[in-house]
Structure formats: structure tokens, C-alpha cells
């Protein structure tokens, strides 16, 4: 009995981005809208959503070609320009500010592209676009970590600008300064500061801004993409995300036949969605935190384009679009 209790206790612990610390093995929905009552979900009808995986992959290649893009670097500025050039003609807002960091004051810029819908409310989709700051003097270019997800958002912008949305407004956010400024223990580096004390500068600033101006209460869901290009794609069920929204994600993946790529394990991830979670915004983190055996490619110079697949980008992008389609038709959405 004592052994069983110890096993349960170990599996119940929350962890940061640590692939070795798995909370449970549970691929199926366990609670919330999809688990408690499938009848609360809209019917599965209409053609499935499709994005252009090859075009998404080209965007990743373009971003990686700039080289390392830590904040305050010339390459970072070039990637900002690249993103903004693709959004020319869209409704774009730039949230620029100066962050106080352990390395002093550094410029930060969030980029928000807004696509109006017919329903009252907003669904936010986000990705960070900076690369690891402690690795700024190496060849580390974050093909998967920051590159794949930022490219996916560019492809989603193509989808949303193509026609008028019969649903919630969609805001795409390329958030900045997600990575820690001091080493946080990732990539084998000795930790200098906890991740929670030295990271998420851009998205935290945006949450504070939206809370102050009333935008936050209009957000129906926050969907985060992070490390989603791995050719061996396995999206985690994140125990720090909103359970009912994770269930909707799994339902969307199942409808598209992608369920084998989702939720084979559950783990708690501290990521860009945490500031929204803390404010009660339903949030889901699309993240594959098993990048190479025991995550050996994460935050190393081995995070390169050859590890990625356009099919993985397509799977995540299509699942995100199907998740949004379900949310658009759910009446009412579960309580926050």
C-alpha cells in the first residue's frame, strides 16, 4: 500500500518543461466538455480544414535562414520585418516595450494580427519567435523551438484572410522574449535563475495590457503552438492547460484521424499560456516535448530544419483549425 501511495504521489507532481517528468499515461479525454457529454459538441460535418504544409515548411526555412534570433539582435529585427511583411494589408498591432531583465533593459515587441469574425469574442493563437538568449553566441537557430510555430501562424494568417469568418474573431500573436535571459537549466546548462522568474516577458506584458483595457474578458480561448514541427510528432496533454479545452483539442484531432499524434502522455508545462491560465482564460498548449530521444535536441545547436516535417505542421495546423470550428459552434462554451 505504501509503495502504491508513493507511486501516485510521484505521478501527481507538476514540472516545468522537463520531458523526463511525466505525470500520467492517458491518451483519452478525461473531463470537461468532450468527456462528460459528447452531445454538447457540435456535429462533425463539412469538409475538414486543410493548411499548406509545404508552404508552412518554407516559412520555417526562411526564418531559420536568418540565423540565431535572440532579443536585441540584428537577426531578431530581421525576423520581425519578415513577419510584418507577410502581414502587410492585415490589421496589425505592435506592442513594443522595454523589459527589465537580468541582463539589463532589452527591447521587446509583440506582433498581433487581427481577423474579425461575426461572433462576439476572440480566440487567440500564439507562438514565440525569439531564440534562446544564453545560446546567442552559438549557431542555435531554433528550427523547432520558435521557428516551426511562428511559421505555422504565418500559414494560418493565409487561411484567415482568405474569407470572412463566421465565428469568433481570431487574433494571431507572435510573442517576444519568451526564452529565459539567464540559463534556466535547459540544454544541460547549469541553472542561474528559475524559468518562472526570468521568461515570458512579451506575453506577460500583453496579458497585463489586455487586462487593463478590457480585452482579456473578451477572449474565449487561448491556443499556444510551441515545438510542433518534429517529424516524430507527439503532442502532450498539458496538465497546466484547461481540461475541457484540451478535450476539445483531442476531439478535433480524432475527427481528422490524427489522434495517434496526440496525448499519449500527460505532463505539466510552464509555457506562454501560463499568464492567461492565471487570469482564468481557457488555454491549451500544443507542444511536443519529446524532441529527439529524451529531448536531446531541445535548446541545442541540433535543433535544425532536418528534424522537421511539413506533415507535422499540417497535422497541428489542421487540428487547430478544427478546434476553432468546434469552439465557434459550441453553445454555450463551458465556464472559464
Backbone torsions as a table, in degrees:
resi	resn	phi	psi	omega
1	UNK	NA	-42.2	178.8
2	UNK	-62.2	-41.0	178.6
3	UNK	-61.5	-41.6	178.6
4	UNK	-63.6	-42.5	179.8
5	UNK	-62.4	-41.6	179.3
6	UNK	-64.2	-38.5	178.2
7	UNK	-63.2	-44.8	178.6
8	UNK	-62.1	-41.6	-179.1
9	UNK	-63.4	-42.3	179.5
10	UNK	-63.8	-40.9	-177.9
11	UNK	-73.9	-10.0	-176.4
12	UNK	-94.1	-4.5	-175.0
13	UNK	-77.2	142.6	173.4
14	UNK	-88.5	151.2	-179.3
15	UNK	-142.8	158.7	173.2
16	UNK	-74.3	-158.3	-179.3
17	UNK	-70.6	78.4	-178.2
18	UNK	-129.8	102.2	-174.6
19	UNK	-66.1	-17.6	179.1
20	UNK	-79.6	-10.6	-176.4
21	UNK	-108.9	89.8	-176.1
22	UNK	-100.3	133.1	-173.0
23	UNK	-84.5	-36.0	-178.3
24	UNK	-162.9	164.6	172.1
25	UNK	-112.5	103.6	-171.4
26	UNK	-157.3	90.7	-175.2
27	UNK	-77.1	-16.8	-173.2
28	UNK	-96.8	154.6	173.7
29	UNK	-56.7	143.4	-175.0
30	UNK	-120.9	-16.4	-176.1
31	UNK	-161.4	176.5	173.4
32	UNK	80.1	-158.5	-170.0
33	UNK	-58.6	-51.3	-174.1
34	UNK	-72.6	-32.2	-176.5
35	UNK	-80.0	-41.3	-172.7
36	UNK	-81.3	-31.7	-177.1
37	UNK	-157.4	97.1	179.3
38	UNK	-63.7	-21.5	179.6
39	UNK	-68.7	-15.8	178.7
40	UNK	-78.4	-11.4	179.2
41	UNK	-89.5	147.1	177.5
42	UNK	-66.3	157.2	-179.4
43	UNK	-65.8	155.6	177.9
44	UNK	-86.8	96.0	-179.5
45	UNK	-143.3	165.1	-177.5
46	UNK	85.6	163.2	-179.3
47	UNK	-66.5	144.6	179.4
48	UNK	-68.7	149.4	178.9
49	UNK	-71.3	148.8	178.4
50	UNK	-140.1	135.8	171.5
51	UNK	-111.7	171.1	-179.9
52	UNK	-94.2	100.3	-177.6
53	UNK	-65.2	-39.3	-179.9
54	UNK	-64.8	-41.1	178.4
55	UNK	-67.4	-39.5	176.7
56	UNK	-59.2	-43.3	-179.5
57	UNK	-64.4	-36.2	177.4
58	UNK	-64.3	-37.6	176.2
59	UNK	-61.5	-41.2	177.0
60	UNK	-59.4	-46.2	-179.5
61	UNK	-60.2	-40.5	179.3
62	UNK	-63.0	-44.0	-178.5
63	UNK	-65.8	-45.2	-179.0
64	UNK	-63.9	-31.6	-178.3
65	UNK	-62.4	-21.6	176.8
66	UNK	-70.7	-20.1	-177.9
67	UNK	90.8	-167.8	178.8
68	UNK	-54.6	139.8	-176.2
69	UNK	-132.7	52.8	174.9
70	UNK	-66.3	157.0	-179.7
71	UNK	-59.7	149.2	179.0
72	UNK	73.9	10.2	179.4
73	UNK	-101.1	162.0	177.5
74	UNK	-64.6	-38.3	179.5
75	UNK	-66.5	-35.2	176.8
76	UNK	-60.5	-43.6	179.1
77	UNK	-63.8	-37.4	179.0
78	UNK	-65.2	-39.6	179.4
79	UNK	-68.0	-37.9	173.3
80	UNK	-54.5	-48.4	180.0
81	UNK	-63.1	-38.0	178.7
82	UNK	-62.8	-45.8	179.2
83	UNK	-63.2	-47.0	-177.7
84	UNK	-64.6	-34.2	178.2
85	UNK	-63.7	-36.5	178.5
86	UNK	-72.8	-19.2	-178.1
87	UNK	-100.7	8.2	-179.0
88	UNK	-59.2	127.3	-177.4
89	UNK	97.7	-15.6	176.2
90	UNK	-87.2	167.5	175.4
91	UNK	-81.4	102.4	-172.7
92	UNK	-119.0	134.0	174.3
93	UNK	-117.4	140.1	176.2
94	UNK	-115.9	126.1	179.7
95	UNK	-107.8	95.0	-176.7
96	UNK	-107.4	139.6	179.2
97	UNK	-160.1	174.2	177.2
98	UNK	-109.8	125.8	-178.1
99	UNK	-98.6	139.1	171.9
100	UNK	-86.7	115.6	-175.7
101	UNK	-124.2	169.9	175.9
102	UNK	-62.1	-16.3	176.8
103	UNK	-102.7	15.8	179.9
104	UNK	100.0	-165.8	-177.7
105	UNK	-81.5	128.0	-178.5
106	UNK	-130.4	142.0	-179.1
107	UNK	-75.8	137.9	-178.7
108	UNK	-130.9	140.7	178.9
109	UNK	-139.6	118.8	169.6
110	UNK	-93.1	140.7	179.2
111	UNK	-116.7	124.7	-177.1
112	UNK	-122.3	122.3	174.9
113	UNK	-108.4	128.7	-172.3
114	UNK	-113.8	129.7	179.8
115	UNK	-123.8	108.6	-172.1
116	UNK	-69.7	149.0	175.2
117	UNK	-123.8	179.3	-177.1
118	UNK	-91.0	-13.6	-179.4
119	UNK	-98.3	153.3	179.3
120	UNK	-78.9	112.0	-180.0
121	UNK	140.0	166.4	-173.7
122	UNK	-131.6	138.0	166.8
123	UNK	-111.0	124.9	-178.7
124	UNK	-102.8	133.4	173.6
125	UNK	-120.2	129.6	-171.5
126	UNK	-132.4	155.8	171.7
127	UNK	-153.1	139.8	170.9
128	UNK	-82.4	151.7	-177.5
129	UNK	-121.2	-3.8	176.6
130	UNK	-82.0	160.7	174.2
131	UNK	-109.3	167.2	-175.3
132	UNK	-52.6	122.7	-176.3
133	UNK	-71.0	-43.7	178.5
134	UNK	-60.4	-21.6	178.8
135	UNK	-96.8	19.1	-171.7
136	UNK	-64.6	-23.0	-178.7
137	UNK	-97.7	16.5	176.2
138	UNK	-113.3	-173.4	178.0
139	UNK	-87.3	8.7	-176.3
140	UNK	-61.1	120.4	-177.1
141	UNK	-122.3	6.7	171.4
142	UNK	52.2	56.0	179.2
143	UNK	-60.7	-46.0	179.0
144	UNK	-87.1	-46.0	-174.8
145	UNK	-84.6	92.0	-179.4
146	UNK	105.1	-39.9	-179.2
147	UNK	-74.0	-49.7	-176.5
148	UNK	-63.5	-42.7	-176.7
149	UNK	-73.7	-37.8	177.3
150	UNK	-64.3	-37.9	176.6
151	UNK	-66.1	-40.7	179.1
152	UNK	-60.3	-40.3	179.1
153	UNK	-64.6	-33.5	176.0
154	UNK	-63.9	-40.5	177.7
155	UNK	-68.8	-37.6	176.3
156	UNK	-63.2	-35.3	176.1
157	UNK	-60.2	-38.6	176.4
158	UNK	-59.5	-39.8	-178.5
159	UNK	-69.6	-42.2	-173.7
160	UNK	-76.9	-28.1	179.9
161	UNK	-82.6	-8.9	-174.3
162	UNK	-71.5	-27.3	-177.6
163	UNK	-158.0	162.2	179.1
164	UNK	-68.2	136.4	-177.2
165	UNK	-84.2	127.4	171.8
166	UNK	-97.0	68.1	-177.4
167	UNK	179.0	-158.6	-179.9
168	UNK	-66.6	153.5	171.6
169	UNK	-64.8	146.4	178.4
170	UNK	-113.8	127.3	173.5
171	UNK	-115.1	121.6	175.4
172	UNK	-95.6	130.1	-176.5
173	UNK	-123.6	118.5	168.7
174	UNK	-95.2	100.1	-174.7
175	UNK	-92.7	149.8	-169.4
176	UNK	-110.8	160.7	174.0
177	UNK	55.3	43.2	174.1
178	UNK	-74.7	-36.7	-174.8
179	UNK	-72.4	149.0	176.8
180	UNK	-65.2	147.0	178.4
181	UNK	-84.3	-42.0	173.2
182	UNK	-94.4	152.4	177.7
183	UNK	-55.3	135.8	-177.4
184	UNK	-112.5	13.7	-179.5
185	UNK	95.4	-6.9	-179.8
186	UNK	-78.5	155.0	177.7
187	UNK	65.1	21.5	177.9
188	UNK	82.0	0.6	178.7
189	UNK	-77.1	145.3	175.1
190	UNK	-67.1	136.0	-176.1
191	UNK	-72.5	133.8	174.4
192	UNK	-107.3	-31.7	179.5
193	UNK	-145.1	147.7	174.4
194	UNK	-63.9	143.8	-179.8
195	UNK	-55.2	-40.4	-175.3
196	UNK	-66.4	-20.7	-178.8
197	UNK	-95.0	-8.8	-170.7
198	UNK	-149.9	65.3	-178.4
199	UNK	-175.5	178.4	173.0
200	UNK	55.8	33.7	-176.1
201	UNK	-64.1	-46.8	-176.0
202	UNK	-66.7	-51.1	-175.9
203	UNK	-68.1	-33.9	177.6
204	UNK	-64.9	-40.2	177.4
205	UNK	-63.3	-39.8	-178.9
206	UNK	-66.6	-40.6	178.0
207	UNK	-62.0	-44.0	179.1
208	UNK	-62.5	-41.6	179.6
209	UNK	-64.1	-46.1	-178.2
210	UNK	-71.0	-28.4	174.4
211	UNK	-68.5	-39.4	-178.2
212	UNK	-69.9	-37.1	-175.8
213	UNK	-96.1	3.8	175.4
214	UNK	90.4	-1.4	-178.9
215	UNK	-66.9	-36.4	-171.8
216	UNK	-57.7	-38.6	-177.4
217	UNK	-72.0	-11.9	178.0
218	UNK	-89.1	-10.3	-175.8
219	UNK	-81.4	119.2	-178.3
220	UNK	-84.7	-30.3	-179.8
221	UNK	-160.5	149.4	176.3
222	UNK	-122.4	119.1	-179.9
223	UNK	-112.8	124.2	-178.3
224	UNK	-110.2	135.2	173.3
225	UNK	-111.1	129.6	-178.8
226	UNK	-154.8	122.3	178.6
227	UNK	57.2	62.0	-173.4
228	UNK	-116.8	12.2	-176.4
229	UNK	-103.3	-4.6	-176.5
230	UNK	-52.1	129.9	179.4
231	UNK	-59.9	-30.5	175.0
232	UNK	-98.1	79.9	-168.2
233	UNK	-82.4	125.6	175.6
234	UNK	-145.3	95.9	-178.9
235	UNK	-76.1	131.4	-178.7
236	UNK	-77.1	153.1	162.5
237	UNK	-88.4	115.3	-173.4
238	UNK	-90.3	118.6	-178.2
239	UNK	-73.8	-10.6	174.0
240	UNK	-88.2	-9.1	177.0
241	UNK	-83.9	172.2	-179.1
242	UNK	-76.2	121.4	-173.5
243	UNK	-55.3	-45.7	-176.4
244	UNK	-66.8	-32.0	179.3
245	UNK	-74.3	-36.6	173.1
246	UNK	-60.1	-37.7	177.5
247	UNK	-63.6	-39.4	178.1
248	UNK	-65.5	-40.4	176.4
249	UNK	-58.5	-44.2	-179.2
250	UNK	-66.9	-37.3	176.4
251	UNK	-62.5	-42.9	179.1
252	UNK	-62.0	-44.7	178.7
253	UNK	-62.3	-39.4	-179.5
254	UNK	-65.9	-42.3	179.2
255	UNK	-61.1	-30.0	-178.4
256	UNK	-93.3	-1.8	-179.2
257	UNK	80.2	19.8	-177.5
258	UNK	-102.9	8.9	-170.1
259	UNK	-58.8	-25.5	-179.6
260	UNK	-68.7	-15.1	178.8
261	UNK	-96.1	4.0	-174.4
262	UNK	-127.6	135.6	162.5
263	UNK	64.2	33.9	172.9
264	UNK	-69.3	-20.9	175.2
265	UNK	-144.8	161.1	178.7
266	UNK	-118.8	134.6	176.6
267	UNK	-151.8	153.7	176.9
268	UNK	-88.2	126.7	-177.1
269	UNK	-122.1	127.9	171.5
270	UNK	-90.2	115.4	-171.7
271	UNK	-149.6	-170.8	-175.2
272	UNK	-59.6	-19.0	-178.0
273	UNK	-78.3	-16.6	-172.3
274	UNK	-59.6	-42.8	177.3
275	UNK	-59.2	-32.6	176.5
276	UNK	-73.2	-41.6	177.6
277	UNK	-57.4	-42.7	-178.3
278	UNK	-64.6	-24.8	178.3
279	UNK	-95.3	8.5	175.4
280	UNK	82.5	14.2	178.0
281	UNK	-84.3	124.9	176.9
282	UNK	-55.7	126.6	-171.9
283	UNK	-138.5	147.7	176.5
284	UNK	-139.8	132.2	-179.6
285	UNK	-103.9	114.2	173.0
286	UNK	-86.4	101.7	-177.5
287	UNK	-144.3	135.6	173.4
288	UNK	-108.0	101.5	-174.8
289	UNK	-102.9	42.1	172.6
290	UNK	-136.6	68.4	-171.9
291	UNK	-94.8	92.9	-170.3
292	UNK	85.0	164.7	-177.8
293	UNK	-59.3	121.8	-176.3
294	UNK	56.3	31.2	173.7
295	UNK	61.9	36.6	-172.7
296	UNK	-70.7	-16.9	-178.3
297	UNK	-87.7	-16.5	-175.0
298	UNK	-66.5	131.6	179.3
299	UNK	53.9	41.6	171.5
300	UNK	-135.9	167.7	179.0
301	UNK	-70.1	-3.3	176.3
302	UNK	-83.5	-2.1	176.7
303	UNK	-78.9	81.1	-172.1
304	UNK	-122.0	166.2	-171.1
305	UNK	-63.0	-28.2	-177.1
306	UNK	-68.6	-12.5	179.1
307	UNK	-86.3	-5.7	-170.6
308	UNK	-104.8	165.4	-179.8
309	UNK	-140.3	136.0	174.5
310	UNK	-62.5	-27.2	178.4
311	UNK	-65.3	-38.9	178.1
312	UNK	-64.1	-42.6	176.6
313	UNK	-60.8	-40.1	179.2
314	UNK	-64.7	-43.4	-179.6
315	UNK	-60.9	-48.3	-178.5
316	UNK	-67.9	-43.7	179.8
317	UNK	-62.0	-45.3	179.0
318	UNK	-64.5	-38.9	179.4
319	UNK	-66.9	-37.8	175.7
320	UNK	-62.7	-45.2	180.0
321	UNK	-63.6	-38.9	178.2
322	UNK	-69.2	-36.6	175.0
323	UNK	-59.9	-44.1	179.1
324	UNK	-64.8	-40.5	179.2
325	UNK	-61.6	-40.0	177.3
326	UNK	-65.2	-46.4	-179.1
327	UNK	-62.0	-38.7	178.9
328	UNK	-57.7	-32.2	-173.4
329	UNK	-103.6	-3.9	179.1
330	UNK	-76.9	123.2	179.2
331	UNK	-134.9	115.4	-8.5
332	UNK	-87.8	169.8	171.1
333	UNK	-70.3	147.3	177.7
334	UNK	-57.6	155.2	178.5
335	UNK	-58.9	149.6	177.5
336	UNK	-64.8	NA	NA
